[in-house]
Amino acid sequence: MNISRQLPESSTNDRSQAARQLPPPGRSAGPLAGLRVIDLSRVVAGNMLTLQLADLGAQVIKIEPPGAGDPLRNWLTEGVPVWWRTYCRNKKSMVLNLRSPRGLELLRELIATAHIFVENFRPGTLEKMGLAPAALLALNPRLVIARISGWGQTGPFRDKPGFGSLIEAYSGLAHKTGFADRPPVLPNLTLADMITGLHGSTAVLAALRAAEQPGGQGQVVDLSLFDAMLSCLGPDVADFTLSGHENPRNGSRSPTAAPRNVYRTADDEWVAVSATTQAMTERLFHAIGRPELVHDPRSATNAARLQHIDFVDDAIQGFIGGRTRDEVLRHFDAAEVTVGPVMRASQLLTDPFVIGRQSLVGMPDPDVGVLPMHNVVPRLSQTPGGLCDAAPTLGQHTRELLGELGLSPDDIETLIQEGVAS
């Protein structure tokens, strides 16, 4: 049974008007201006990596195959490629046929001008293309080569395809997500890819820093989705080593500290409460009018609360369930108890905090007028970066970039007619 409140669906005009009222994107050269990135990756992880660089001012050149381009362009909502436009903003698109010798030659010329090269082919593919790291470093000795794969460039799964959902299962994330009496749960977003991309942006900048030192040289960044996902799951393996048992699926509860959960309000909304320090728990008990719980042996300590979590949660739910979400938030905010609403996308669009923080901006869009998307993260005080350009159409910058390689307009037209570029 669906127990969430069914809100009336807003009209397209209402949603569009809310999007138009978002602040426009900021524009700044950013601290990575002058950095050139060649991006051969497809779909999410590589695009997340290079988005971080592009938002901070790097020139990111997406090398796309003829025809459909990056498959991310095909992730559509109401016919609009919202994933592409969100995660490929600030980038350039160049179409090259890498199955042709001339296309590979042009790619090599571009790589010679770059600082960072990103790919996510199955391990071994780059070598078959004649673009092994040794060859690339001979061409550009300080080049940072980011190689993204599901399982890494080494190990027994090196040649195994690795989509994010497989990694989320294999890493242990799915096993620990959900409720004990229900199946394991995969996240309903590309979590492993996103985390890998964020790890990767740090890694390539660290490698670039090393390359720029006196005597520095380029290197390969071996970036696997599995390693990145595993690093974010806490000390589960260490816990098992010490205790001899695995943490069960606890829903929204924490296996190490309590109370932590989501609670239903009188108006069928939800709030999240996290009072995982002793001082905050005691403040919470006073706020719900149950000060005796501070000394009750079932709730006096964290260890006791974990053993009697249903008792603790029932007390909290009893208070929250008799009040609307806004009443709960006001009451707990006044008591300085850590509580927050469980928000939906429809609510984020007009939320005062989101608007005041400018966490969403309204990016001009050729199809819908204005497309909401997240602002630049993180925010630098002096060189903040910005959203300067909308995501490119397929091959939008091919002629421009070929011209920068010294090709004449006639040469460029010949390449396009021959299917080498488009």
C-alpha positions as CSV (number, residue, x, y, z in Angstrom):
1,M,0.0,0.0,0.0
2,N,1.3,3.5,-0.9
3,I,1.3,5.4,2.4
4,S,2.8,8.6,1.0
5,R,0.5,11.6,0.5
6,Q,-0.7,12.0,-3.0
7,L,-0.2,15.6,-4.0
8,P,-2.0,17.1,-6.9
9,E,0.1,17.1,-10.0
10,S,1.4,20.5,-11.0
11,S,0.8,21.7,-14.5
12,T,3.6,22.0,-17.0
13,N,3.1,25.8,-16.9
14,D,3.5,25.8,-13.1
15,R,6.7,23.7,-13.3
16,S,8.1,25.8,-16.1
17,Q,7.4,29.0,-14.2
18,A,9.1,27.7,-11.1
19,A,12.2,26.7,-13.2
20,R,12.3,30.2,-14.7
21,Q,12.4,31.7,-11.3
22,L,15.6,29.9,-10.4
23,P,18.7,32.0,-10.4
24,P,20.7,32.0,-13.7
25,P,24.0,30.2,-13.9
26,G,27.1,32.0,-12.7
27,R,29.9,32.6,-15.1
28,S,33.6,32.5,-14.2
29,A,36.8,31.3,-15.9
30,G,37.5,29.1,-12.9
31,P,40.8,27.9,-11.4
32,L,41.3,25.2,-14.1
33,A,41.2,27.6,-17.1
34,G,43.9,26.6,-19.6
35,L,43.6,22.9,-18.7
36,R,42.7,20.6,-21.7
37,V,40.9,17.3,-21.2
38,I,40.2,14.7,-23.9
39,D,37.2,12.6,-22.9
40,L,36.5,9.3,-24.7
41,S,34.3,8.0,-21.9
42,R,30.7,7.1,-22.3
43,V,27.6,7.3,-20.0
44,V,28.1,8.3,-16.3
45,A,31.4,7.8,-14.5
46,G,33.6,9.5,-17.0
47,N,31.1,12.3,-17.6
48,M,30.9,12.9,-13.8
49,L,34.7,13.0,-13.6
50,T,35.1,15.5,-16.4
51,L,32.1,17.6,-15.3
52,Q,34.0,18.5,-12.1
53,L,36.9,19.7,-14.2
54,A,34.7,21.5,-16.7
55,D,32.7,23.3,-14.1
56,L,35.9,24.7,-12.6
57,G,37.1,26.0,-16.0
58,A,38.9,23.2,-17.8
59,Q,38.3,22.7,-21.5
60,V,36.7,19.3,-21.8
61,I,36.5,17.9,-25.3
62,K,34.1,15.0,-25.7
63,I,35.2,12.7,-28.5
64,E,32.0,11.0,-29.7
65,P,31.4,8.4,-32.4
66,P,29.5,9.2,-35.5
67,G,25.7,8.7,-35.4
68,A,24.3,8.6,-31.9
69,G,27.3,9.9,-30.0
70,D,27.6,9.2,-26.2
71,P,24.7,6.9,-25.1
72,L,23.9,9.4,-22.3
73,R,22.3,11.5,-25.0
74,N,19.6,8.8,-25.2
75,W,18.5,9.0,-21.6
76,L,15.4,11.0,-22.3
77,T,12.6,12.6,-20.2
78,E,9.7,13.7,-22.3
79,G,12.0,13.6,-25.3
80,V,14.7,15.8,-23.6
81,P,18.2,14.4,-22.9
82,V,18.3,15.8,-19.4
83,W,21.1,13.6,-18.2
84,W,23.3,14.7,-21.1
85,R,22.5,18.4,-20.6
86,T,23.2,18.2,-16.8
87,Y,26.4,16.2,-16.9
88,C,27.9,17.5,-20.1
89,R,27.4,21.2,-19.6
90,N,30.5,23.3,-20.1
91,K,32.0,20.7,-22.5
92,K,32.7,20.6,-26.2
93,S,31.7,17.9,-28.6
94,M,33.8,16.6,-31.5
95,V,32.8,13.7,-33.7
96,L,35.6,11.4,-34.9
97,N,35.5,8.0,-36.5
98,L,38.1,6.2,-34.5
99,R,37.7,3.1,-36.7
100,S,39.5,5.1,-39.5
101,P,43.3,5.6,-39.5
102,R,42.8,9.3,-40.1
103,G,40.4,9.6,-37.2
104,L,42.9,8.0,-34.9
105,E,45.7,10.2,-36.2
106,L,43.6,13.3,-35.4
107,L,42.9,12.0,-32.0
108,R,46.6,11.5,-31.4
109,E,47.2,15.1,-32.4
110,L,44.6,16.3,-29.9
111,I,46.1,14.1,-27.1
112,A,49.5,15.7,-27.8
113,T,47.9,19.1,-26.8
114,A,46.1,17.8,-23.7
115,H,46.8,17.5,-19.9
116,I,44.4,14.8,-19.1
117,F,42.9,11.9,-21.1
118,V,39.9,9.9,-19.9
119,E,38.5,6.6,-21.2
120,N,36.3,3.9,-20.0
121,F,36.7,1.1,-22.5
122,R,37.0,-2.5,-21.4
123,P,40.7,-3.1,-20.3
124,G,42.7,-3.9,-23.4
125,T,40.6,-1.9,-25.9
126,L,42.9,1.1,-25.8
127,E,45.8,-1.1,-26.6
128,K,44.0,-2.7,-29.6
129,M,43.4,0.8,-30.9
130,G,47.2,1.5,-30.8
131,L,46.7,4.0,-27.9
132,A,48.4,2.0,-25.1
133,P,49.5,4.2,-22.2
134,A,53.2,3.8,-23.2
135,A,52.4,5.1,-26.7
136,L,50.4,8.0,-25.3
137,L,53.1,9.0,-22.8
138,A,55.7,8.8,-25.6
139,L,53.6,11.3,-27.4
140,N,52.9,13.5,-24.4
141,P,55.2,12.7,-21.5
142,R,53.3,14.6,-18.8
143,L,49.8,13.3,-19.8
144,V,47.6,12.0,-17.1
145,I,45.6,9.0,-18.4
146,A,42.5,8.1,-16.4
147,R,41.3,4.6,-17.2
148,I,37.8,3.8,-15.8
149,S,36.5,0.3,-15.6
150,G,34.2,-1.8,-13.5
151,W,36.8,-4.0,-11.9
152,G,40.1,-2.3,-12.6
153,Q,43.0,-2.8,-15.0
154,T,44.4,-5.7,-12.9
155,G,42.9,-8.8,-11.2
156,P,40.9,-11.8,-12.2
157,F,37.9,-9.7,-13.3
158,R,40.0,-7.4,-15.5
159,D,38.2,-8.6,-18.7
160,K,34.7,-8.8,-17.2
161,P,32.1,-6.1,-18.1
162,G,31.3,-4.0,-15.1
163,F,28.1,-1.9,-15.0
164,G,27.4,0.0,-11.8
165,S,24.6,-2.2,-10.7
166,L,26.9,-5.2,-10.6
167,I,29.4,-3.3,-8.6
168,E,26.8,-2.1,-6.1
169,A,25.8,-5.7,-5.6
170,Y,29.4,-7.2,-5.5
171,S,30.7,-4.5,-3.1
172,G,28.1,-5.3,-0.4
173,L,26.0,-2.2,-0.8
174,A,22.9,-4.0,-1.9
175,H,23.2,-6.6,0.9
176,K,23.2,-3.8,3.6
177,T,20.5,-1.7,1.9
178,G,16.8,-2.3,2.7
179,F,15.0,-4.3,5.4
180,A,15.9,-7.6,6.9
181,D,12.7,-9.3,5.7
182,R,12.9,-8.1,2.2
183,P,15.3,-8.6,-0.8
184,P,18.6,-6.7,-1.0
185,V,18.1,-3.3,-2.6
186,L,20.1,-1.7,-5.5
187,P,20.1,2.1,-5.4
188,N,17.8,3.7,-7.9
189,L,20.5,6.0,-9.3
190,T,23.9,5.5,-10.8
191,L,25.6,5.6,-7.4
192,A,28.8,3.6,-8.2
193,D,29.4,5.7,-11.3
194,M,28.9,9.0,-9.5
195,I,31.2,8.1,-6.6
196,T,33.8,6.8,-9.1
197,G,33.7,10.0,-11.1
198,L,34.2,12.1,-7.9
199,H,37.1,9.9,-6.9
200,G,38.5,10.3,-10.4
201,S,38.4,14.1,-10.4
202,T,40.6,14.2,-7.3
203,A,42.9,11.5,-8.6
204,V,43.6,13.2,-12.0
205,L,44.3,16.5,-10.4
206,A,46.7,14.9,-7.9
207,A,48.5,13.1,-10.8
208,L,48.6,16.4,-12.7
209,R,50.1,18.1,-9.7
210,A,52.8,15.4,-9.7
211,A,53.4,15.8,-13.5
212,E,53.9,19.5,-13.2
213,Q,56.6,19.2,-10.6
214,P,60.3,19.6,-11.8
215,G,61.2,16.3,-13.4
216,G,57.5,15.2,-13.1
217,Q,56.0,12.8,-15.6
218,G,52.6,11.6,-16.6
219,Q,51.0,8.4,-15.3
220,V,48.0,6.1,-15.5
221,V,45.2,6.5,-13.0
222,D,43.5,3.0,-12.6
223,L,40.0,3.9,-11.5
224,S,37.6,1.0,-10.8
225,L,34.0,1.3,-9.9
226,F,34.4,-1.5,-7.4
227,D,37.3,0.1,-5.5
228,A,35.5,3.5,-5.4
229,M,32.2,1.9,-4.1
230,L,33.9,-0.3,-1.5
231,S,35.7,2.8,-0.1
232,C,32.4,4.4,0.8
233,L,30.7,1.5,2.6
234,G,32.3,1.8,6.1
235,P,34.3,-0.8,7.9
236,D,32.0,-3.7,7.2
237,V,34.8,-6.2,6.6
238,A,36.6,-5.1,9.7
239,D,33.4,-5.3,11.7
240,F,32.9,-8.9,10.5
241,T,36.6,-9.8,11.3
242,L,36.2,-8.6,14.8
243,S,32.6,-9.7,15.6
244,G,32.1,-12.8,13.5
245,H,28.7,-11.6,12.2
246,E,27.5,-9.3,9.5
247,N,25.4,-6.3,10.1
248,P,21.8,-7.0,9.1
249,R,19.7,-4.8,6.8
250,N,18.2,-2.2,9.1
251,G,16.2,0.0,6.7
252,S,17.0,3.6,7.7
253,R,18.4,2.6,11.1
254,S,22.1,2.6,11.8
255,P,23.8,-0.5,13.1
256,T,26.2,1.5,15.2
257,A,24.2,4.4,16.7
258,A,20.6,5.2,17.7
259,P,18.2,6.8,17.2
260,R,18.4,7.3,13.5
261,N,15.3,6.7,11.3
262,V,12.5,8.3,9.3
263,Y,9.2,8.9,10.9
264,R,5.8,9.5,9.5
265,T,3.9,12.7,10.4
266,A,0.2,13.3,10.8
267,D,-0.1,14.7,7.3
268,D,1.5,11.7,5.7
269,E,4.8,13.3,5.2
270,W,8.1,12.0,6.6
271,V,11.0,13.5,8.6
272,A,14.5,12.1,9.3
273,V,15.9,12.2,12.8
274,S,19.5,11.6,13.5
275,A,20.4,11.8,17.2
276,T,23.5,9.6,17.2
277,T,25.4,11.4,19.9
278,Q,24.4,11.0,23.6
279,A,23.9,14.8,24.1
280,M,21.6,15.0,21.0
281,T,19.6,11.9,22.1
282,E,19.0,13.5,25.5
283,R,17.9,16.7,23.9
284,L,15.5,14.8,21.7
285,F,14.0,12.9,24.6
286,H,13.3,16.2,26.3
287,A,11.9,17.7,23.1
288,I,9.3,14.9,22.8
289,G,8.3,15.3,26.4
290,R,9.9,12.0,27.5
291,P,12.7,13.1,29.8
292,E,12.5,9.9,31.8
293,L,14.0,8.1,28.8
294,V,17.3,9.7,29.6
295,H,17.6,7.4,32.6
296,D,15.5,4.4,31.4
297,P,17.9,1.4,31.2
298,R,16.4,0.6,27.7
299,S,17.4,4.0,26.3
300,A,20.0,5.5,28.6
301,T,23.0,4.5,26.5
302,N,23.7,4.0,22.8
303,A,24.3,0.2,23.4
304,A,21.0,-0.1,25.2
305,R,19.1,1.9,22.5
306,L,20.4,-0.4,19.8
307,Q,19.2,-3.4,21.8
308,H,15.8,-1.9,22.4
309,I,15.4,0.1,19.2
310,D,11.7,-0.6,18.7
311,F,11.0,0.8,22.1
312,V,13.0,4.0,21.3
313,D,11.5,4.4,17.8
314,D,7.9,3.9,19.1
315,A,8.5,6.8,21.6
316,I,9.7,9.1,18.9
317,Q,7.0,8.1,16.4
318,G,4.4,8.6,19.0
319,F,5.3,12.3,19.2
320,I,6.0,12.9,15.5
321,G,2.9,11.0,14.4
322,G,0.6,13.4,16.2
323,R,1.9,16.5,14.4
324,T,2.2,17.7,10.8
325,R,5.6,17.9,9.2
326,D,5.9,21.6,9.6
327,E,4.9,21.5,13.2
328,V,7.5,18.8,13.8
329,L,10.2,20.8,12.0
330,R,9.4,24.0,13.9
331,H,9.3,22.3,17.3
332,F,12.6,20.4,16.8
333,D,14.3,23.4,15.2
334,A,13.4,25.4,18.3
335,A,14.8,22.7,20.5
336,E,17.9,22.4,18.3
337,V,17.3,18.8,17.6
338,T,18.8,17.4,14.3
339,V,15.8,16.8,12.1
340,G,15.0,17.3,8.4
341,P,12.2,16.7,6.0
342,V,12.2,13.9,3.5
343,M,12.0,16.0,0.3
344,R,10.8,15.2,-3.2
345,A,12.1,16.7,-6.5
346,S,8.8,18.6,-6.8
347,Q,9.4,20.3,-3.4
348,L,13.1,21.0,-4.0
349,L,12.2,23.2,-7.0
350,T,10.5,25.8,-4.9
351,D,12.2,25.1,-1.5
352,P,13.3,28.4,0.3
353,F,16.6,26.8,1.4
354,V,17.5,25.5,-2.1
355,I,16.6,28.8,-3.6
356,G,18.4,30.9,-1.0
357,R,21.5,28.7,-1.2
358,Q,21.3,28.8,-5.1
359,S,21.8,25.0,-5.1
360,L,19.7,24.8,-8.2
361,V,20.2,27.1,-11.2
362,G,18.1,27.6,-14.3
363,M,20.2,26.7,-17.3
364,P,18.9,28.1,-20.6
365,D,17.7,25.2,-22.7
366,P,16.7,25.0,-26.4
367,D,13.8,22.7,-25.8
368,V,12.2,23.8,-22.6
369,G,13.4,27.3,-22.1
370,V,15.0,26.8,-18.7
371,L,16.3,23.5,-17.3
372,P,16.9,23.2,-13.6
373,M,20.2,21.6,-12.6
374,H,22.6,21.6,-9.7
375,N,25.1,24.4,-9.3
376,V,28.8,24.1,-9.3
377,V,30.1,22.0,-6.4
378,P,32.1,22.9,-4.4
379,R,32.2,26.6,-4.2
380,L,35.5,28.4,-4.2
381,S,35.6,32.0,-2.8
382,Q,38.0,33.5,-5.3
383,T,37.8,31.3,-8.4
384,P,34.4,29.7,-8.2
385,G,34.0,28.3,-11.7
386,G,30.6,28.5,-13.4
387,L,28.1,27.2,-15.9
388,C,29.2,29.0,-19.0
389,D,27.9,26.8,-21.8
390,A,25.0,24.5,-22.3
391,A,25.7,20.8,-23.2
392,P,26.8,20.7,-26.8
393,T,24.9,19.2,-29.7
394,L,26.6,16.3,-31.4
395,G,29.7,17.5,-33.2
396,Q,29.0,21.1,-32.4
397,H,32.7,21.9,-32.0
398,T,34.2,19.6,-34.6
399,R,35.1,22.2,-37.1
400,E,36.4,24.6,-34.5
401,L,38.7,22.0,-33.0
402,L,40.0,20.7,-36.3
403,G,40.8,24.3,-37.2
404,E,42.9,24.6,-34.1
405,L,44.9,21.6,-35.3
406,G,45.8,23.7,-38.4
407,L,43.4,22.2,-40.9
408,S,42.0,24.4,-43.5
409,P,38.3,24.8,-44.1
410,D,38.6,22.7,-47.3
411,D,40.5,20.0,-45.5
412,I,37.8,19.9,-42.8
413,E,35.1,19.6,-45.3
414,T,36.9,16.7,-47.0
415,L,37.2,14.9,-43.7
416,I,33.5,15.3,-43.1
417,Q,32.6,14.1,-46.6
418,E,34.8,11.1,-46.1
419,G,33.1,10.2,-42.7
420,V,36.3,10.8,-40.7
421,A,34.6,13.6,-38.7
422,S,31.2,15.2,-38.5
